[in-house]
Amino acid sequence: MGIFSSIFGKKEPDLGPVDLAVLGTDVHSHFIPGIDDGAQTLEQSIELISNMADLGYRKVITTPHSMADGYKNSPEIILGGLEKLRAAVREAGINIEVDAAAEYYLDHALEENVNAGKVLTFGNNYLLFELPFIGEPAMLRQVVFQMQTQGYRPVLAHPERYSFWHNEFERFTELKDRGVMFQLNMVALSGAYGPQAKQIAERMIDAGYYELVGSDCHNMNHVQAIRHTLTRPYLHKLIGSGKLLNASL
């Protein structure tokens, strides 16, 4: 089931929409134009960020993809794009703070850049990284250890989306035991990535495994998916848990 497919299943109680102003900060998005699969023009970026402000966010930490065999976004490219984006946001009069880090694909280039200190982080040296969707990389534990050795705090992006672990919940527990932080993609709670991802996300909320929640917003369809998610009981549960660090960023 795709991200914008109709959602089927048992009816959940209507608790009303969550107030995202409680979160304050979104930690995962793709708003710098033209450097990855997110916003392609400055006009699109401004439309997306305006909608984030309307949703209640006071700050967005936008995180372009960075990978060896795809979007080769260095810190210099990202920070150059950030300055242009900030200027456009100011000119548009949108009352929101914009910062940037990156969403790093776990590959050998990431390991090299971690060891060289050539990565962008946010908060308390949090380093956002993602995995391939086809299977667990053999170097996962090694790179996590290198991040920690270099003083970074690894944050795994959208762990609920990695279907190769859906029947091995102990893998999530192992990563938590190793000190890896987890970032939920909010729209998973409305079934945007399918029923299994939703079920795993809810199970991890029950276990207290998420420290951060993000939008992973790329375009206006994602904005609509976020709005569709605001009434979900497990989003209420997560935000009310007191475990999230978004508001401290």
LINQUIUR-V495634 format. One record per residue. RES is the residue in one small letter. PHI is phi as a letter, one per 20 degrees, with the letter a starting at -180 (999 if undefined). Layout:
BEGIN
res & phi
RES & PHI
RES & PHI
END
This chain:
BEGIN
res & phi
m & 999
g & e
i & f
f & d
s & f
s & f
i & d
f & d
g & p
k & f
k & f
e & d
p & f
d & e
l & e
g & n
p & f
v & f
d & e
l & f
a & f
v & f
l & f
g & n
t & c
d & e
v & d
h & b
s & a
h & c
f & d
i & f
p & f
g & m
i & d
d & b
d & e
g & e
a & g
q & d
t & c
l & f
e & f
q & f
s & g
i & f
e & f
l & f
i & f
s & f
n & f
m & f
a & f
d & f
l & f
g & o
y & f
r & d
k & b
v & c
i & d
t & e
t & c
p & f
h & f
s & c
m & b
a & f
d & d
g & b
y & e
k & e
n & e
s & f
p & g
e & f
i & f
i & f
l & f
g & f
g & f
l & f
e & f
k & f
l & f
r & g
a & f
a & f
v & f
r & f
e & f
a & f
g & m
i & e
n & e
i & b
e & e
v & c
d & c
a & b
a & c
a & b
e & d
y & e
y & f
l & f
d & b
h & f
a & f
l & f
e & g
e & f
n & f
v & f
n & f
a & e
g & m
k & d
v & c
l & d
t & c
f & c
g & l
n & e
n & m
y & f
l & d
l & e
f & c
e & c
l & d
p & f
f & e
i & e
g & r
e & f
p & f
a & f
m & e
l & g
r & f
q & f
v & f
v & g
f & f
q & f
m & g
q & f
t & f
q & e
g & n
y & e
r & d
p & f
v & c
l & e
a & f
h & k
p & g
e & f
r & e
y & e
s & f
f & f
w & d
h & g
n & d
e & c
f & g
e & f
r & f
f & f
t & f
e & f
l & f
k & f
d & f
r & e
g & n
v & e
m & e
f & d
q & d
l & e
n & e
m & g
v & f
a & g
l & f
s & d
g & n
a & f
y & d
g & o
p & f
q & f
a & f
k & f
q & f
i & f
a & f
e & f
r & f
m & f
i & f
d & g
a & e
g & m
y & e
y & e
e & d
l & c
v & c
g & c
s & e
d & l
c & f
h & d
n & b
m & f
n & f
h & f
v & g
q & f
a & f
i & f
r & g
h & f
t & e
l & f
t & e
r & f
p & g
y & f
l & f
h & g
k & f
l & f
i & f
g & e
s & f
g & m
k & e
l & f
l & d
n & g
a & f
s & e
l & e
END
